[in-house]
Amino acid sequence: MRFRSCFVLAALVLPLPCLVQAADFQPLSLADADRLLLEANPAIVQARAALAGARAGIDIAAARPNPQLTIGATSVDPGQKGSGGYWKHPTDNVVRIDQVFERGDKRTLRLRAAESNLTATQADLDNTIRLARGDLANAWIDLRAAREIRRIADENAALARRAADAAELRGKAGDLAGVDVARFAADAARVANDAVQAGLDLSRARVALALLLGNRVPADRLDTTDEWPGADALPAPAASVAGERYDVVAARQRVAQANALREVARAQRTRDVSIGVQYEHTPANTNNAVAENAYGLSLSIPLFLGNDYRGDIARSEADYGAAEQQLVATQAGASSEQARLRAEQAASATRFTRLRDVVLPAAERAGRGADIAIQKGGMSLTDYLDTQRTLRATRIEAIQARADLARAALLLRLAGDTPQ
């Protein structure tokens, strides 16, 4: 069914109302968001706390056993009373110092394990920053795309609503069947629901980005700038001394730590010795005309009759094997991640290029042709609306493809590879 073209065109091309009121948004560039991420991201803050704990582990591992001071009194005779100071009481007074001496290089092995743990924890922090930046790239790009999609969805909803209103007026004038009026109303409701969903997706994207930034910026005020980030919008992860990714460095250092702890467990079978020095003072009494002083020296060696540390050694062997397997898995995961991201980046580039150069221009030309055709009465309103919906759907797809391309390039760079 054809309609009076002037009336229909006026209903469809009048300026759209302002659907979104200006708000006190705080646009953040990806670089600004990265600075906030390093300051406030919960995962990075926790990783820094773990690093401080690992530094304290060095002092703990370097600590030597404390000497033990013992002061006592023996040969106490309640029936005798002395006069004067403490040393003249009728008791034998003992002062003793015991010192444990570790053998088997236990302290050196503990320090080696603690230093490996510190290096691994530092690599964990660097890797946490890398992963957090990947999450930031995803969240920032999601918000940037959601903002554009929300705008197009609102335009679609306004256009569909006005088309439904125009159809209702024509129906009342007798120029449009009631079933077609109902169809336009149903289509307008469906497109309005799409706009509501786009608004929800936008709110979710704001909340996700705000959470990554430690809620330094309230979610309802958070927004992005308009530019699409390039691969260099975030700093590339610094290469380790060995040229490996930091998750691989951390896994390798965990192997070194497990090996040192295995040696510590074995060293427990090397007996520590405890040397004691004692001074004993016996005051003058009925049995001794003059005060007496005596000295003593002792040596203590543990006897492995109840515990020979076989359980500790077996567990350390198991931990070492698990650390080696984790290193192999981390190396394989890093290689496969880079290969996957290279494929995704290439596919995203091809898809976006085709949409930008072929699909979107064709949809734009079809949209312009539909505008001319409906003015001349050469197209039904149904075909016109279908053409406009296809155009807007293509625009949304182009936005998503642009977002996927920016995301793939950033993630590939953060994975330790170079986008093509």
C-alpha positions in Angstrom: 0.0 0.0 0.0 1.3 3.4 -0.9 0.8 6.6 1.2 0.8 10.3 0.5 4.5 10.8 0.3 4.7 14.4 1.6 2.8 13.5 4.8 4.9 10.4 5.4 8.2 12.1 4.7 7.4 15.0 7.0 6.6 12.5 9.8 9.9 10.7 9.3 12.5 13.4 8.7 11.6 16.1 11.2 14.4 16.8 13.7 14.4 14.2 16.4 13.7 15.4 20.0 16.5 15.6 22.5 16.3 12.2 24.2 19.2 12.5 26.6 19.5 15.5 28.9 23.0 16.9 29.5 24.5 15.4 32.6 27.5 16.1 34.8 29.6 13.4 33.2 33.3 13.1 33.6 34.8 11.9 30.3 38.0 9.9 30.8 40.5 9.1 28.1 42.1 5.7 28.2 45.4 7.2 29.4 43.6 9.0 32.3 41.7 5.8 33.2 45.1 4.0 33.2 46.5 6.4 35.8 43.5 5.9 38.0 43.8 2.1 37.5 47.4 2.1 38.9 46.3 4.1 41.9 43.0 2.5 42.9 42.5 -0.9 41.2 41.7 -3.4 44.0 43.8 -6.3 42.4 46.8 -4.0 41.9 46.5 -2.7 45.5 46.4 -6.3 46.8 49.4 -7.3 44.7 51.4 -4.4 46.2 50.5 -5.5 49.7 51.7 -9.0 48.8 54.9 -7.5 47.6 55.4 -5.8 50.9 54.8 -9.1 52.6 57.4 -10.8 50.4 60.0 -8.1 51.4 59.3 -8.8 55.0 59.9 -12.5 54.3 63.5 -11.6 53.6 64.0 -10.4 57.2 62.1 -13.4 58.5 64.3 -15.8 56.6 67.5 -14.1 57.6 66.7 -14.2 61.3 68.9 -16.4 63.5 67.6 -18.3 66.5 67.4 -16.2 69.6 69.5 -17.1 72.6 67.5 -18.1 75.7 68.3 -16.8 79.2 67.4 -18.8 82.2 67.6 -17.6 85.8 66.8 -19.9 88.6 67.4 -20.9 92.2 68.2 -24.4 93.4 68.9 -26.1 96.8 66.3 -23.9 98.4 66.0 -24.7 102.1 62.9 -23.0 103.6 64.2 -23.6 107.1 67.2 -21.4 106.6 67.0 -17.6 106.5 69.8 -15.3 105.4 70.3 -11.6 105.7 71.4 -9.1 103.2 70.9 -9.0 99.4 69.6 -11.6 97.1 73.0 -13.2 96.6 73.3 -13.9 100.3 70.1 -15.9 100.6 70.8 -19.6 101.4 70.0 -20.8 97.8 72.1 -21.9 94.9 71.5 -19.2 92.1 71.9 -20.2 88.5 72.2 -18.0 85.4 72.2 -19.9 82.1 72.3 -18.9 78.4 71.5 -21.4 75.6 72.1 -20.8 71.9 70.9 -22.9 69.0 73.3 -23.1 66.1 71.8 -24.1 62.8 73.6 -26.5 60.6 73.2 -27.6 57.0 73.0 -24.1 55.5 69.4 -23.7 56.6 69.5 -19.9 56.9 71.2 -19.6 53.4 68.5 -21.9 51.9 65.7 -20.0 53.6 67.1 -16.7 52.2 67.3 -18.2 48.7 63.7 -19.3 48.9 62.6 -15.9 50.2 64.5 -14.0 47.5 62.9 -16.2 44.8 59.5 -15.5 46.4 60.2 -11.7 46.3 61.2 -11.9 42.7 58.1 -13.9 41.9 55.9 -11.6 43.8 57.3 -8.6 42.0 56.6 -10.4 38.7 53.1 -11.2 39.9 52.5 -7.5 40.5 53.8 -6.6 37.0 51.5 -9.3 35.6 48.6 -8.1 37.6 49.0 -4.7 36.1 49.2 -6.2 32.7 45.9 -8.2 33.3 44.2 -5.2 34.9 45.1 -3.1 31.8 43.5 -5.7 29.7 40.4 -5.5 31.7 40.5 -1.7 31.5 40.8 -1.9 27.7 37.8 -4.2 27.6 35.7 -2.0 30.0 36.7 1.3 28.4 35.9 0.2 24.9 32.7 -1.5 26.0 31.6 1.8 27.5 32.7 3.8 24.4 30.7 1.4 22.1 27.7 1.3 24.4 27.4 5.0 24.3 27.3 5.0 20.5 24.9 2.1 20.4 22.6 3.8 22.9 22.5 6.9 20.7 21.5 4.9 17.6 19.0 2.9 19.6 17.3 6.1 20.8 17.2 7.4 17.3 15.7 4.1 16.1 13.1 4.2 18.9 12.1 7.8 18.1 11.8 7.1 14.4 9.7 4.0 15.0 7.5 5.8 17.4 6.9 8.6 15.0 6.2 6.2 12.1 3.7 4.4 14.3 2.0 7.8 15.1 2.0 8.6 11.4 0.4 5.2 10.6 -2.2 5.8 13.3 -3.2 9.1 11.8 -3.5 7.6 8.3 -5.5 4.7 9.8 -8.0 7.2 11.2 -8.1 8.9 7.9 -8.9 5.6 6.2 -5.7 5.4 4.2 -4.2 2.5 6.1 -5.6 -0.8 7.2 -5.9 -1.5 10.9 -3.6 -4.5 10.8 -0.9 -2.3 9.4 -1.4 0.2 12.1 -1.1 -2.5 14.7 2.1 -3.8 13.1 3.7 -0.4 13.2 2.7 0.0 16.9 4.2 -3.4 17.7 7.4 -2.6 15.8 7.7 0.7 17.7 7.3 -1.2 21.0 10.0 -3.7 20.0 12.4 -0.9 19.0 11.7 0.9 22.3 12.6 -2.2 24.2 15.9 -2.3 22.2 16.6 1.3 23.4 15.9 0.2 27.0 18.3 -2.7 26.7 20.9 -0.4 25.2 20.5 2.0 28.2 20.9 -1.0 30.5 24.0 -2.1 28.7 25.4 1.4 29.0 24.8 1.5 32.8 26.4 -1.9 33.2 29.4 -0.7 31.2 29.7 2.3 33.5 29.5 0.2 36.6 32.2 -2.3 35.3 34.6 0.5 34.5 34.0 2.3 37.8 34.7 -1.0 39.7 38.0 -1.4 37.9 39.0 2.2 38.9 38.1 1.6 42.5 35.0 3.7 42.2 37.2 6.8 42.2 34.7 8.2 39.7 31.0 7.4 40.5 29.5 5.1 37.9 26.6 7.4 37.1 29.1 10.2 36.1 31.6 8.1 34.3 32.0 8.5 30.5 34.7 8.1 27.8 36.1 10.5 25.3 35.2 10.2 21.7 38.4 8.8 20.1 39.0 5.2 19.5 42.3 4.1 21.1 45.1 2.8 19.1 47.4 -0.1 20.1 49.8 2.4 21.8 47.1 3.9 24.0 48.3 1.8 26.9 51.9 1.2 27.9 53.3 -2.1 26.6 54.4 -4.5 29.4 58.1 -4.0 30.1 60.3 -7.0 29.1 61.9 -8.9 31.9 65.6 -9.4 32.2 65.2 -12.8 30.4 62.9 -11.3 27.8 60.0 -13.4 29.1 56.5 -12.3 30.0 56.1 -11.6 33.7 53.6 -14.5 34.3 56.3 -16.8 33.0 59.0 -15.1 35.1 56.8 -15.5 38.2 56.2 -19.2 37.5 59.9 -19.8 36.9 60.8 -18.1 40.2 58.2 -20.2 42.0 60.1 -23.3 40.7 63.3 -21.8 42.2 61.5 -21.1 45.5 60.1 -24.6 45.6 63.6 -26.1 44.9 65.1 -24.0 47.8 62.3 -25.1 50.1 62.9 -28.7 49.1 66.6 -28.2 50.1 65.4 -26.7 53.4 63.3 -29.7 54.1 66.2 -32.0 53.4 68.5 -29.9 55.6 66.3 -30.6 58.6 67.9 -34.0 58.8 71.2 -32.2 59.6 71.0 -31.9 63.3 71.2 -28.4 64.9 73.1 -28.2 68.1 72.4 -26.2 71.2 75.2 -24.9 73.4 74.6 -23.8 76.9 76.8 -21.8 79.3 75.9 -21.7 83.0 77.0 -19.8 86.1 76.1 -21.0 89.5 76.5 -19.1 92.8 76.3 -20.8 96.2 76.3 -18.4 99.1 78.0 -19.1 102.4 75.9 -21.2 104.8 76.2 -23.8 107.5 77.7 -26.2 105.1 80.0 -23.8 103.2 82.1 -21.4 105.1 82.6 -19.2 102.0 80.5 -18.5 98.9 81.3 -20.7 96.0 81.0 -20.0 92.2 80.7 -22.8 89.6 80.6 -22.8 85.8 79.1 -25.2 83.4 79.0 -25.9 79.6 76.5 -28.2 77.9 75.8 -29.4 74.3 72.4 -30.6 73.2 71.8 -32.7 70.0 68.3 -33.8 68.9 67.6 -37.5 68.4 65.4 -38.3 65.5 63.4 -41.0 67.2 59.9 -39.6 66.7 60.2 -37.4 63.6 62.7 -37.9 60.8 61.1 -35.2 58.6 60.2 -37.7 55.8 56.8 -36.1 55.5 58.2 -32.6 55.1 60.6 -33.8 52.5 57.9 -35.7 50.5 55.6 -32.7 50.6 58.4 -30.4 49.4 59.1 -32.8 46.5 55.4 -32.7 45.5 55.4 -28.9 45.7 58.4 -28.7 43.5 56.8 -31.0 40.9 53.6 -28.9 40.9 55.7 -25.7 40.4 57.4 -27.2 37.4 54.1 -28.2 35.9 52.7 -24.7 36.5 55.7 -23.3 34.6 55.1 -25.5 31.6 51.3 -24.6 31.7 52.1 -20.9 31.9 54.5 -21.0 29.0 52.0 -22.9 26.9 49.3 -20.5 27.9 51.3 -17.4 27.0 52.1 -18.8 23.5 48.5 -19.9 22.8 47.1 -16.5 24.1 49.4 -14.6 21.7 48.4 -16.9 18.8 44.7 -16.5 19.6 44.9 -12.7 19.8 46.9 -12.5 16.6 44.1 -14.4 14.8 41.4 -12.3 16.5 43.2 -9.1 15.5 43.5 -10.1 11.9 39.9 -11.2 11.7 38.7 -8.0 13.4 40.7 -5.9 11.0 39.2 -7.8 8.0 35.7 -7.5 9.3 35.9 -3.8 10.1 37.5 -3.0 6.8 34.7 -4.8 4.9 32.0 -3.1 6.9 33.6 0.3 6.5 34.4 0.1 2.9 31.6 -2.1 1.5 28.7 -2.9 3.7 28.2 0.5 5.4 28.5 2.6 2.2 26.0 0.3 0.5 23.6 0.7 3.4 24.0 4.4 3.3 23.3 4.5 -0.4 20.3 2.4 0.1 19.1 4.7 2.8 19.5 7.8 0.6 17.8 6.0 -2.3 14.9 5.1 0.0 14.5 8.8 1.0 14.3 9.8 -2.7 12.0 6.9 -3.6 9.5 7.6 -0.8 9.3 11.2 -1.8 8.4 10.2 -5.4 5.9 7.5 -4.2 8.1 4.7 -5.5 8.5 2.8 -2.2 6.0 1.6 0.4 6.4 2.8 4.0 7.1 -0.8 5.1 10.1 -1.0 2.7 11.3 2.4 3.7 11.3 1.5 7.4 13.0 -1.8 6.7 15.7 0.0 4.8 16.2 2.5 7.6 16.4 -0.3 10.2 18.9 -2.1 8.1 21.0 1.0 7.9 21.0 1.6 11.6 21.7 -2.1 12.3 24.7 -1.8 10.0 25.9 1.3 11.8 25.7 -0.6 15.1 27.5 -3.5 13.6 30.2 -1.2 12.3 30.6 0.3 15.8 30.9 -3.2 17.3 33.5 -4.1 14.7 35.5 -0.9 15.4 35.4 -1.7 19.1 36.5 -5.3 18.5 39.4 -4.1 16.3 40.6 -1.6 19.0 40.2 -4.2 21.7 42.2 -6.9 19.8 45.0 -4.5 19.0 45.3 -3.4 22.7 45.1 -6.9 24.1 47.6 -8.2 21.6 50.1 -5.5 22.7 49.4 -6.2 26.4 50.0 -9.9 25.7 53.5 -9.2 24.7 53.0 -9.2 20.9 52.9 -6.5 18.3 49.6 -5.9 16.4 49.9 -6.2 12.7 
